[in-house]
Every structure is written in C-alpha cells, then in structure tokens.
C-alpha cells in the first residue's frame, strides 16, 4: 500500500468516526438542551476560531513546507508556537468579558475563559501534527483523533445538565486528549532541547504572516453570517440556525482535514515538477468531487427527511435553509478546498492573503444585505455568491499554480452533480410518495439508491476510478 493511500485511508476512517460521533452527539443534545444554549455556543465557537487562528500564527504548516528541518529549527518553531499560544490565551482571558458584552451574550464569559486553554493546546498540537504528517504518520494521528473524540463524546452526553459548559468542556477535553496522545506517540519526532536556530524565525514569519492572515480572514468570511445574525436574532433562533448550519457544514469540515492532511505533503513533494503537480491536483479534485456529491446531493434534495431524522419534526420547516447551506458548502469545498494545501505547499501564501482581503468587503455586503430579508434569503445568497466566485478562484489560484484550466474544473463539477442529482430527483417526485412513512423506510430507500448511483458512477465513468488508481501509485 502506498504512503498516500495509507494516509488517506486512516485519515478517512478518523474523519468518518469523528463525524458520526459529532452528529450523534448533536442529535442527542438537541433533544435535551434549549436552542438558546446552542446560540451561546455558536458565539463561543466563533470567538475561539478567530483566536485559535491568531494563536497558530500561520506557522503550523511551516515544518511541512521546509524540505529539510534539523533539530534546532524544529525546536525554534516549537517554542515560537508555545509563546504565541500563551500570549493570545492570556489576551482572550482578559478580553472575554468585553467581547461577550459586545455580542450581547454576557452569560458566556465563564465558559469562554475556560476555553482559552485551547489556544496553547492548539499551538502545540499543530506542531506535533505537522511533524507527524511530514513523516506520513497519519495512522497514528488518526488513532489519537478517534480516541480523543470518544472521550469527548462520552463527556458531552453524560454531562448534559451542565448545558453550555457541557459543549465547551467537550471541545476542551478533545483537544487535551489529542495533545497528550501526540506527545506520547509522536514525541519521538520532536527532540526538544534548549538548542534553537533563531535565524529561522524571519523565514517562518515571512511564510506564516500571509498564511495567518489568509486563515484569519477566511474564518471571518466563513463566520460572517453568525456575526451578523448574533446581533439581529434572539439566542433561541440563533441556536436553531447554528444547529442547522452544523448539520450542513460538518461533512465539509470533516472532508477538509482529510484532503488537507494528505494533499499538503503530496503537493509539497511534487511541487518542483509542474506536470506532476497538475496531475496530482486533478486526481485530488476528482476524488473530492465524487465524495462531496455522494454526501451533499442527497442532503440538498432530501433535506426534509434529513432534518426530521437527525433533529426531529420540529426542524422540518427549516428544510430549505438546510438545502441552501448544503449547496453553499458543496460549492465552497469543491472550488477552494485544495487552494490552502496548494499555496502552503508552494509557498504562495501571500496570494491567498490578498484574495481574502479582496473578498472581505463584497462578502460582508452580500451577507449583511441579504440577512435583512430573513435567514432563507441569507443562505440562498451565500450559495449563489459562492458559485459566482468559482471561476475567479480557479483563474487566480488553480490555473496559475497547478495549470489546471477553469473549464476542466467546471465541466467535472457539473457532470458529477447531474449524474447524482437526476436519479435522486426522479426518485423523490415519483417513488417517495408511494413509499409508506414508516420509521426509516423512506430514508433507507434514499440511502440505497444513493449507494447504487455512487457505485455506478465510480464503476462506469473514468474519472474517479482512474484518479484513485493513480493516487495509489503515488
């Protein structure tokens, strides 16, 4: 088995387990906790995402970017990450009351201060994970992730009475267990000592400043809807939106690290040979499209069944919101998920930074304006705006770096969506009405048809199968 296939297999297993446990945890807690608790958690999660980006400082992938890293360089980056994490952890602890007040959520201060420990933990974990990925220790990383998620899941479902503290505590426990596992099992690759090469800091900051800026702006763009709705919606409605958004975004957020952890070292290894980089990018793109269509096309078409199954009948009225959010995440991940690994592997982080700077204002205008007409208008506008950005992403990043033209990306996206959507749409309007509404019967029928369609696409079209064969030989 090739290193790439083994890495992908274990990362995929970890992702599937984590996604399953996350959605099961959400499905259980949404029936126990009040929607307002999820609204509070949405704000805590938003603040943490932004500060974690600051704490990572854009240098988390520097060790992968560097072809040769000696002990002194590794130590220098490790201690730099620790210092940055500690600084921003202290800063968030001090600013927590002020930030919570500005959002109108004074009740989250205690939990927000508890979560500041995540900044230090994330900074250290990112270094161990980067070293592990550089040595293709994806199996170990995946096993640690699974064990940490199980511990986090057990805490969450057995301590629901803690309400917001239950959700925040589960995140903290997951990250703590991950770091402990990394130190124990990946520590052999991190030989800490007082010997450091401070001369590397200039290069690390040069690499990291634009990567950090890109990640921070990307997070702000991704969470703009939450920022705006936190001001315009009461906590209970904010909680409902957060829950539906979690359902739509989780598959994408689960796929992103799978692709990132595998694509980044793969792109870094072949970046000097342009034709090889182009082929490897195309293979990753096709396989990613196949997986995204398998997950998101059924959610978009059968959003009502999905919501009732996961959250109960009280959420069925939000089916169009879920459909639009699922479409948004499908296009977003399909068009730009590989951009991050591509620019990080080739050192073109400044390009990504400038892109996010350019998009911040128009993205804010679209989200703010559409939010005035309601949540459905907001999510529909987000999906349309993301589709409009698709050719620009392709020309600015993919065609420039990997030499893959937009027509290639667009044609394959449209083709695979049609192959999945057409039979599912026919099934929804002509077969589903004849299937009795007995528990899980309709859902099982949709799942079976999706599996049949996916098998046919994989076996009888050249794209996914050939891409997988080539990736196996990497």
HELIX and SHEET records of a PDB file:
HELIX    1   1 UNK A    3  UNK A   29  1                                  27    
HELIX    2   2 UNK A   35  UNK A   56  1                                  22    
HELIX    3   3 UNK A   62  UNK A   65  1                                   4    
HELIX    4   4 UNK A   71  UNK A  103  1                                  33    
HELIX    5   5 UNK A  106  UNK A  108  5                                   3    
HELIX    6   6 UNK A  109  UNK A  114  1                                   6    
HELIX    7   7 UNK A  117  UNK A  134  1                                  18    
HELIX    8   8 UNK A  138  UNK A  158  1                                  21    
HELIX    9   9 UNK A  160  UNK A  162  5                                   3    
HELIX   10  10 UNK A  164  UNK A  186  1                                  23    
HELIX   11  11 UNK A  187  UNK A  189  5                                   3    
HELIX   12  12 UNK A  200  UNK A  232  1                                  33    
HELIX   13  13 UNK A  235  UNK A  270  1                                  36    
HELIX   14  14 UNK A  274  UNK A  301  1                                  28    
HELIX   15  15 UNK A  303  UNK A  311  1                                   9    
HELIX   16  16 UNK A  313  UNK A  318  5                                   6    
HELIX   17  17 UNK A  319  UNK A  346  1                                  28    
HELIX   18  18 UNK A  349  UNK A  371  1                                  23    
HELIX   19  19 UNK A  375  UNK A  393  1                                  19    
HELIX   20  20 UNK A  394  UNK A  402  3                                   9    
HELIX   21  21 UNK A  406  UNK A  430  1                                  25    
HELIX   22  22 UNK A  432  UNK A  434  5                                   3    
HELIX   23  23 UNK A  441  UNK A  460  1                                  20    
HELIX   24  24 UNK A  462  UNK A  472  1                                  11    
END                                                                             
